[in-house]
Amino acid sequence: MSASAPANRQALRLLIVEDQIDLAENLFEFLGDTRYALDFAADGLTALHLLATNPYDVIVLDLMLPGVSGFDLCQRIRQDLQCDTPIILMTARGALADKERGFECGADDYLVKPFELRELQLRIDALYRRYTPRRTSLKAGTIHFEPGTLRVELNGADTELTGIPARLFELLIRAYPNFLSHEALSEAIWGDSTGETDGHSLRTHIYSLRQSLQRAFGHSLIRTVYGRGYRIDPPEAPEESEA
């Protein structure tokens, strides 16, 4: 489910995380004008995938989700993804203790169901007006990566990545110091959780990424975790032979 604004306008990009399809459709119908570009996730894992691969201006997050609660998801967005995008929690749970927990998890606003859709829109617009995205780069050791410009900087040298290699590098540096499996990378790029359909394509793009980094820095910066996946390899870490 998605709704896109015309290309000639700068749309406010929203991620709606809601497992009740009827409510999600109402939100899309009400907000789906030229001022907004909307994406939809019915569960926490889908939301994390979208947030890891796309920029958003505001996140509207339901608390009662399958698999992972909105509280836990909100915390993972802040801690694991290091994402500071404004979050509005929406829920039927109106107790003060629930509101307190929501703000402690990193929410910026809390809206109790039922609510008028116009009120949600006003809160979205207000959060967006106050939001100033952090411009700090992602880091892995001495490696710096700026998602907004797709530039990698290391020891005074820099290079700009493009296309799928740029997306792969961002996924890997966000996961650092952990590795990402072949399956996780394939799902993030192509939506293929088996890792089989695009296994060759993944290796090709990893090779292209390594070559670009090698030319710029004299180091590929990507290490193979044999039989499992890849991770960022800062120059100061011991290198292992690569496949």
C-alpha atoms as one frame of an Amber mdcrd trajectory, in Angstrom:
protein
   0.000   0.000   0.000   1.461   3.349  -0.973   0.400   6.804  -2.045   2.702
   9.160  -3.892   2.616  12.911  -4.404   3.404  14.464  -7.783   7.113  14.662
  -8.531   7.037  18.471  -8.854   6.159  18.967  -5.164   8.187  18.251  -2.057
   5.846  15.866  -0.273   5.971  15.116   3.436   6.855  11.426   3.582   4.983
   9.353   6.156   5.322   5.771   7.333   2.057   4.363   8.722   2.600   1.293
  10.939  -0.836  -0.201  11.621  -2.100  -3.793  11.518  -5.802  -2.860  11.235
  -6.248  -2.617   7.483  -9.519  -0.663   7.723  -7.906   2.075   9.799  -4.839
   2.137   7.563  -7.059   2.562   4.510  -8.925   5.414   6.221  -5.624   7.102
   6.986  -4.457   6.690   3.398  -7.740   8.038   2.049  -7.653  11.058   4.355
  -3.937  11.857   4.015  -3.377  10.658   0.456  -3.317  14.076  -1.195  -0.504
  15.960  -2.876   0.994  17.089   0.451   1.932  13.568   1.538   3.695  10.476
   0.243   2.722   7.460   2.339   4.146   4.004   2.958   2.443   1.280   4.975
   3.664  -1.522   7.247   1.368  -4.007   8.987   4.038  -5.322  11.380   7.250
  -4.309  13.101   9.695  -6.219  10.900   8.298  -4.639   7.749   8.524  -1.230
   9.398  12.174  -1.766  10.367  13.000  -2.850   6.817  11.351   0.264   5.346
  13.076   2.540   7.866  16.472   0.980   7.159  16.148   1.636   3.438  14.030
   4.817   3.139  13.957   8.305   4.694  10.744   9.498   6.348   9.595  12.805
   7.811   7.116  11.406  10.371   6.269   7.890  11.613   2.722   7.063  12.774
   3.024   3.952  14.926   0.285   1.776  16.415   1.106   0.139  19.750  -0.736
  -3.172  19.293   1.188  -4.913  16.528   1.787  -8.611  15.760   5.176  -9.992
  16.724   6.670  -6.919  18.351   4.863  -4.234  20.352   4.865  -0.603  19.318
   6.810   0.201  22.495   9.597  -2.210  21.557   9.554  -1.078  17.930   9.822
   2.565  18.953  12.825   1.738  21.113  14.502  -0.239  18.313  13.979   2.645
  15.884  15.798   4.959  18.273  18.528   2.613  19.505  19.179   0.075  16.730
  18.552   2.263  13.684  19.729   5.500  15.357  16.747   7.141  13.656  15.491
  10.470  15.037  12.427  10.823  12.775   9.418  12.073  14.838   7.139   9.253
  16.045   3.456   9.569  16.896   2.137   6.621  18.898  -1.568   5.891  18.398
  -3.436   3.455  20.603  -6.573   2.753  22.600  -4.367   2.534  25.711  -4.886
   5.902  27.343  -3.526   5.275  30.851  -0.864   7.670  32.089   1.541   4.750
  32.660   1.235   3.770  28.984   1.854   7.342  27.869   4.868   7.573  30.167
   6.285   4.345  28.745   5.731   5.561  25.200   7.680   8.764  25.753  10.436
   6.856  27.562  10.772   4.620  24.483  11.405   7.660  22.312   7.993   8.783
  21.054   7.406  12.468  20.323   3.600  12.413  20.569   0.846  10.099  21.837
  -2.673   9.987  20.385  -5.438   7.941  22.010  -8.031   6.157  19.854 -10.654
   6.994  18.793  -9.494  10.290  17.348 -10.463  12.655  14.560  -8.290  12.171
  11.499  -7.919  15.927  11.235  -6.313  15.950  14.707  -3.769  13.364  13.575
  -3.011  15.480  10.509  -2.476  18.575  12.657  -0.091  16.671  14.932   1.840
  15.284  11.935   2.243  18.760  10.460   3.281  20.241  13.814   5.962  17.590
  14.391   7.289  18.040  10.887   7.590  21.818  11.322   9.658  21.326  14.485
  11.797  18.479  13.160  15.381  19.229  12.194  17.080  16.040  10.936  20.469
  15.289  12.393  23.222  15.724   9.846  25.723  13.523  11.626  27.215  10.754
   9.554  27.080   7.062  10.310  30.368   5.739  11.653  32.307   2.483  11.741
  35.713   3.058  13.256  37.290   5.843  11.179  34.807   5.341   8.329  32.132
   8.039   7.989  29.074   7.718   5.737  26.548  10.484   5.067  23.200   8.937
   3.995  21.946  12.235   2.576  24.798  12.612   0.100  25.919   8.959  -0.146
  29.514  10.017   0.512  32.051   7.834   2.313  34.984   9.540   4.042  38.106
   7.898   5.411  41.279   9.618   6.610  40.671  12.761   4.581  39.724  10.990
   1.339  36.144  10.574   0.188  34.029   9.069  -2.564  30.366   9.091  -3.554
  28.480   5.814  -3.935  25.482   5.239  -6.201  22.674   2.772  -6.767  22.501
  -0.609  -5.063  26.131  -0.499  -3.802  25.236   2.671  -1.874  22.218   0.964
  -0.301  24.312  -2.061   0.609  26.969   0.101   2.247  24.357   1.982   4.300
  22.770  -1.271   5.480  26.167  -2.665   6.479  27.386   0.445   8.278  24.096
   0.708  10.195  24.575  -2.893  11.330  28.246  -2.407  12.365  29.928  -4.036
  14.243  27.531  -6.890  13.455  27.363  -8.614  10.085  24.304  -8.898   7.849
  23.374 -12.237   6.350  22.991 -12.871   2.633  19.271 -13.358   3.280  18.859
 -10.060   5.139  20.665  -8.113   2.420  18.719  -9.797  -0.373  15.426  -9.081
   1.379  16.358  -5.445   1.988  17.357  -4.836  -1.638  15.068  -7.133  -3.632
  12.429  -8.313  -1.153  13.734 -11.888  -1.480  14.133 -13.400   1.989  15.387
 -16.755   0.616  18.536 -15.142  -0.765  18.406 -17.586  -3.683  16.921 -15.542
  -6.517  19.423 -12.719  -6.263  22.407 -14.549  -4.759  24.544 -13.930  -7.827
  23.331 -10.319  -8.068  24.246  -9.717  -4.429  27.790 -10.990  -4.958  28.105
  -8.852  -8.092  27.032  -5.674  -6.297  29.256  -6.434  -3.289  32.168  -6.879
  -5.706  31.347  -3.557  -7.387  31.132  -1.841  -3.985  34.480  -3.276  -2.913
  36.131  -2.154  -6.137  34.848   1.417  -5.722  36.075   1.574  -2.120  39.411
  -0.024  -3.007  40.036   2.592  -5.691  39.140   5.459  -3.336  40.828   4.290
  -0.137  43.161   1.395  -0.970  40.928  -0.855   1.155  37.698  -2.638   0.260
  36.158  -1.960   3.719  33.867  -5.019   3.333  34.686  -8.345   4.969  33.137
 -11.695   4.074  31.736 -13.693   6.980  32.139 -17.035   5.259  28.918 -18.874
   4.553  26.891 -16.211   6.358  27.159 -12.703   4.947  29.195  -9.492   5.091
  30.191  -6.757   7.509  32.068  -3.461   7.499  35.821  -3.890   8.001  37.504
  -0.647   9.117  41.184  -0.412   8.096  42.385  -0.545  11.676  40.813  -3.997
  12.123  42.833  -7.068  11.037  41.978  -8.051   7.502  40.950 -11.501   6.428
  41.171 -12.889   2.919  38.047 -12.297   0.864  36.084 -14.593  -1.372
